[in-house]
């Protein structure tokens, strides 16, 4: 049986592969902010915020850099961010496109293309764009767009460089993008004809449509599946399309820091371990859940879904932070978000679950106090408070620095 935690792991891995998650922050300005716009817009990190129903951007000090003016705004990727006016609130789209870090509209898609906003419930579409937008975030100079019921790619000038022709399309990674032709498998044994392959930045197939599932390249290898999602097996290919690690695993993740998570056995009784790029098992399958390595540490769970706890291991498989958390995130900028007080995914929301941040010694540097927390990026982490659901995107959102101080107070 697929559990809610398993589905959460799948979603989180998809987010990582996509590299373009929906913005969720909904805070209001605080008294220290006077609304004055910081005109500097170089390589600084900017974070989306909502003020009185309009979205703009702040820098890592909490100063407004781009005045709130959009009905929706996403995070910046490759120096550009997705924005919209209309549609979400009124259903009448007035503008959809990309801005630079000065707030200038660089690409107005609606002026040049007729975006298709009827995306339905297709899983492939959801993997391509988590929030079901018909235009994706830039990665390696290209972004996916959904026009006339098919996905193609535009460049950073807004020119269509790969004609819409795919039923699903992920972001470019290591010069290749995963694409699908045909329907996505909806259930085990579904006699679908859809297959996944890889195209280059000209749209040419460099790896044919051969796989029942595929993930983006990472560290020179791509995860692929042969067979349906219940009985199929996962292995890895190189950029020539050759299978370098035979499909043999019941579940697997992309390579990170030289190692990849694999599962041997079924959902209920299988164990997770790690392989290297030759396919050799370097950390024996022994964990009840496992995440990819980040900054030399990987989160693992010891025990079943209901009573097990998460801790962290190093690349020898030794436990370096003992299992004691109900849920955890990966390390980023030397800190990791961890949850105590109960499972944060518990149905209806768990009022006692709280996230804080630990360092690599396992010591709290920010005490558990948030209903949800995300990774640090350029010294800033997004947090959620006052949610009415266990869904991470519902509630009041803010941003904190590495001391746990708010640079933007939580607000809807």
C-alpha positions in Angstrom: 0.0 0.0 0.0 1.3 3.5 -0.8 1.2 5.6 2.3 0.9 9.4 2.6 4.5 9.6 3.6 5.5 7.7 0.4 3.5 10.1 -1.7 5.1 13.0 0.1 8.5 11.7 -0.7 7.5 11.3 -4.3 6.2 14.8 -4.4 9.3 16.2 -2.8 11.6 14.4 -5.2 9.5 15.7 -8.1 10.0 19.2 -6.7 13.7 18.7 -6.6 13.7 17.4 -10.2 11.5 20.2 -11.4 13.7 22.8 -9.8 10.7 25.1 -9.9 8.3 25.0 -7.0 5.3 27.2 -6.6 5.8 30.2 -4.4 3.8 29.9 -1.2 4.7 32.9 0.9 1.8 35.2 2.0 3.3 37.6 4.5 2.6 41.3 5.1 5.2 44.0 5.7 6.3 44.7 9.3 6.8 48.0 11.1 10.5 48.0 10.3 9.6 48.1 6.6 8.6 51.5 5.3 7.7 50.3 1.8 10.7 52.0 0.2 12.0 50.0 -2.7 15.6 49.0 -2.9 16.7 49.7 -6.5 19.7 47.3 -6.4 19.1 44.3 -8.6 22.3 42.4 -9.2 22.8 38.8 -8.2 21.1 39.2 -4.9 18.6 36.6 -3.8 15.0 37.8 -3.9 12.0 36.2 -2.2 8.3 36.5 -3.2 5.9 38.1 -0.7 2.2 39.1 -0.8 1.0 42.4 0.4 -2.7 43.2 0.3 -3.4 40.7 -2.4 -0.4 41.7 -4.6 2.9 40.0 -5.0 6.3 41.6 -5.0 9.8 40.7 -3.8 12.1 41.3 -0.8 15.8 40.9 -0.4 17.4 38.9 2.5 17.2 41.9 4.8 13.4 42.0 4.4 13.6 45.2 2.3 11.1 45.5 -0.6 13.0 45.4 -3.9 10.2 44.9 -6.3 6.9 46.6 -5.3 3.9 44.3 -4.9 2.0 44.6 -8.2 1.4 41.0 -9.5 -1.5 38.7 -8.8 1.0 35.8 -8.5 4.7 35.6 -8.4 7.1 32.7 -8.2 10.8 32.4 -7.1 13.6 33.4 -9.4 15.4 30.8 -11.5 18.2 31.7 -13.9 17.6 35.3 -13.1 13.9 35.3 -14.2 10.7 34.7 -12.3 7.2 33.8 -13.4 4.5 36.3 -12.7 0.8 36.7 -13.6 -1.9 39.3 -13.5 -5.5 38.2 -13.6 -6.7 34.6 -14.1 -6.2 33.2 -10.5 -8.6 35.7 -9.0 -10.8 36.7 -12.0 -10.3 34.0 -14.5 -9.4 36.7 -17.0 -5.7 36.6 -17.8 -4.2 40.0 -18.5 -0.5 39.1 -18.4 1.6 36.0 -17.9 5.3 36.0 -18.3 8.7 36.6 -16.7 10.4 39.5 -15.0 14.0 40.2 -14.2 15.3 41.3 -10.8 14.5 44.9 -11.5 10.8 44.0 -11.9 10.9 44.6 -15.6 8.8 42.3 -17.8 11.2 40.5 -20.0 8.8 38.0 -21.6 5.0 38.6 -22.0 3.8 35.2 -23.1 0.2 36.3 -23.6 1.3 38.9 -26.1 3.1 36.3 -28.2 1.4 32.9 -27.5 -1.9 31.5 -26.5 -1.2 29.7 -23.3 -3.5 26.7 -22.5 -4.7 27.0 -18.9 -6.8 23.8 -19.0 -4.2 21.4 -17.7 -6.4 18.8 -16.1 -5.2 16.2 -13.6 -2.4 14.6 -15.8 0.4 13.4 -13.6 3.0 14.2 -16.2 1.7 17.8 -16.2 1.9 17.9 -12.5 5.5 16.7 -12.5 6.3 19.3 -15.1 4.7 22.2 -13.2 3.7 21.6 -9.6 1.1 24.4 -9.4 -0.4 23.5 -12.8 0.8 26.7 -14.5 1.1 26.5 -18.3 4.6 28.0 -18.2 7.6 26.7 -16.2 10.7 28.1 -14.6 13.9 28.7 -16.5 16.7 26.1 -16.2 19.8 26.2 -18.4 18.3 29.0 -20.5 15.0 27.3 -21.4 11.5 27.0 -19.9 8.6 24.7 -20.7 5.4 26.2 -22.0 2.0 24.6 -22.6 0.3 25.7 -25.8 -2.4 23.9 -27.7 -2.4 20.9 -25.4 1.3 20.2 -25.9 4.6 21.2 -24.2 7.5 23.0 -25.9 10.3 25.3 -24.8 11.1 29.0 -25.0 14.5 30.7 -24.6 15.2 33.8 -22.4 14.0 36.2 -25.1 10.7 34.5 -25.3 11.4 32.8 -28.6 10.0 29.3 -29.2 13.0 27.1 -29.7 11.4 23.7 -29.4 7.9 23.5 -30.9 5.2 22.3 -28.5 4.9 18.5 -29.2 5.3 16.7 -25.9 2.6 15.4 -23.5 4.9 16.2 -20.6 8.2 18.0 -20.3 10.6 18.5 -17.4 13.3 21.2 -16.9 16.6 20.9 -18.6 19.4 19.4 -16.5 22.9 18.7 -17.8 21.9 19.8 -21.3 19.0 17.3 -21.6 15.3 17.3 -20.8 13.0 14.4 -20.0 9.9 14.4 -22.2 6.9 12.1 -22.6 4.8 11.2 -25.7 1.5 9.5 -24.9 -0.6 9.2 -21.7 0.9 8.7 -18.3 0.2 5.5 -16.4 -2.7 6.0 -14.1 -2.7 2.7 -12.2 -0.6 -0.5 -12.0 -1.1 -2.5 -15.2 -2.7 0.5 -17.1 -2.2 -0.4 -20.8 -0.9 3.1 -21.6 1.3 3.8 -24.6 3.2 6.8 -23.1 7.0 6.5 -23.0 9.7 8.8 -21.8 12.9 9.9 -23.6 15.4 12.8 -23.6 15.9 15.7 -26.0 18.7 18.2 -26.4 18.2 22.0 -26.6 17.4 21.9 -30.3 14.6 19.5 -29.5 16.4 16.5 -31.1 16.0 13.2 -29.4 19.3 12.0 -28.1 17.7 9.1 -26.2 14.6 7.5 -27.7 11.2 7.1 -26.1 11.9 3.8 -24.4 11.1 4.1 -20.7 8.0 3.8 -18.6 9.3 6.5 -16.3 12.4 8.7 -16.3 14.0 11.4 -14.2 16.4 14.2 -15.1 20.1 13.6 -15.4 22.1 14.1 -12.2 25.9 13.5 -12.0 25.9 12.0 -15.5 23.2 9.4 -14.8 19.5 9.3 -15.2 17.0 7.2 -13.3 14.7 5.1 -15.5 12.0 2.5 -14.9 11.2 -0.5 -17.1 7.7 -1.8 -16.4 4.7 -0.3 -14.5 5.1 1.5 -11.3 4.0 -1.4 -9.2 6.0 -4.3 -10.7 8.6 -2.4 -12.8 12.3 -2.0 -11.8 14.5 1.0 -11.6 18.0 1.4 -13.1 20.2 4.1 -14.5 21.4 5.2 -18.0 24.2 7.4 -19.2 23.9 10.2 -21.8 24.3 7.8 -24.7 21.1 6.0 -23.5 23.1 2.9 -22.5 22.0 1.1 -19.3 24.9 1.3 -16.9 23.1 0.0 -13.8 20.6 -2.7 -14.7 16.9 -2.2 -13.6 16.7 -4.2 -10.4 15.5 -1.9 -7.7 11.9 -1.6 -6.4 12.4 2.1 -5.9 15.3 4.5 -6.4 16.2 8.2 -6.5 18.6 10.3 -8.5 22.3 10.4 -7.7 23.5 13.1 -5.2 27.0 13.5 -4.0 28.0 10.3 -5.6 25.4 8.1 -4.0 21.8 7.2 -4.8 19.0 5.9 -2.6 17.6 2.5 -3.6 14.9 0.2 -2.0 14.9 -3.5 -2.1 11.6 -5.1 -1.3 8.0 -3.9 -1.4 6.5 -0.7 0.1 5.7 -2.3 3.4 8.7 -4.5 4.2 11.4 -3.3 1.9 14.6 -1.6 3.2 16.5 1.4 1.8 20.3 1.6 1.2 22.7 3.4 -1.1 24.6 2.5 -4.2 27.5 4.2 -6.0 27.8 5.1 -9.7 28.9 1.5 -10.6 25.7 0.1 -9.0 27.6 -1.4 -6.1 25.8 -1.3 -2.7 27.9 0.9 -0.4 25.4 1.2 2.4 23.4 -1.9 3.0 19.6 -1.7 2.8 18.6 -1.4 6.4 16.5 1.7 6.8 12.7 2.1 6.7 13.0 5.4 4.7 15.9 7.3 3.3 16.6 10.6 1.6 19.4 11.7 -0.7 22.8 12.9 0.6 23.2 16.7 1.0 26.3 18.3 2.5 27.6 14.8 3.4 24.6 13.8 5.5 21.5 11.8 4.6 18.2 11.6 6.6 17.0 8.0 7.4 14.2 6.6 9.4 14.4 3.7 11.8 11.1 2.1 12.5 7.7 1.9 10.9 5.7 4.8 9.6 3.7 5.3 12.8 6.4 5.0 15.5 9.8 5.3 13.6 12.1 8.3 14.0 14.4 10.1 11.7 18.1 10.8 12.2 21.1 11.3 9.9 23.9 9.1 8.6 27.3 9.9 6.9 28.6 8.3 3.7 30.0 5.3 5.6 26.4 4.5 6.8 27.3 5.4 10.4 24.6 7.2 12.4 25.9 10.7 13.2 22.7 12.2 14.6 20.5 9.7 16.4 17.0 9.1 15.3 14.8 11.3 17.4 12.7 13.4 14.9 9.2 12.8 13.5 10.2 14.3 10.2 13.2 16.0 8.7 14.5 18.0 5.7 18.0 17.7 4.1 20.9 19.8 5.3 21.3 23.1 3.4 23.9 25.8 4.4 24.9 23.7 7.4 21.4 23.6 8.9 18.5 21.2 8.6 14.8 21.7 9.4 13.5 19.0 11.8 10.1 18.3 13.3 9.2 17.0 16.8 5.9 16.6 18.6 4.3 14.3 16.1 3.9 13.6 12.4 3.3 16.9 10.5 1.6 15.0 7.7 -1.0 13.6 10.1 -4.5 13.9 8.7 -6.2 17.2 9.4 -3.0 18.7 10.7 -1.0 17.9 13.9 -1.3 20.9 16.3 1.7 19.7 18.4 4.1 19.2 15.5 6.8 21.9 15.4 9.8 22.5 13.2 13.2 23.9 14.3 16.7 23.8 12.8 19.7 21.8 13.9 23.4 22.0 13.0 25.6 19.1 12.0 26.3 18.2 15.6 22.5 17.7 16.0 22.3 20.7 18.3 19.3 23.1 18.0 20.3 26.5 16.7 16.6 27.5 16.2 14.2 25.9 18.6 11.1 24.1 17.3 8.4 26.6 17.0 7.2 26.6 13.3 4.3 24.6 11.8 6.4 24.0 8.7 9.9 25.0 7.6 11.9 24.8 4.4 15.6 24.8 3.5 17.9 27.8 3.9 18.9 29.7 0.8 21.3 32.6 0.9 20.8 32.7 4.7 17.0 32.9 4.5 14.4 30.1 5.2 10.7 30.2 4.6 8.4 29.1 7.4 4.7 28.6 8.0 2.5 29.4 11.0 -1.2 29.3 11.8 -2.2 26.7 9.2 -5.5 25.0 9.2 -4.3 22.0 7.3 -1.4 19.6 7.2 -0.7 20.7 3.7 2.5 22.8 3.7 1.2 25.5 1.4 -1.8 26.5 3.6 -1.3 29.0 6.4 0.6 32.2 7.2 4.1 32.5 5.8 7.2 34.3 6.7 11.0 34.3 6.4 13.7 33.9 9.0 17.5 34.4 9.2 19.9 31.8 10.6 19.4 33.2 14.1 15.7 32.5 13.9 14.8 36.2 13.7 12.0 37.2 11.3 13.0 39.3 8.3 9.3 39.0 7.3 6.6 38.2 9.9 4.2 35.4 9.1 0.9 36.6 7.6 -1.6 35.6 5.0 
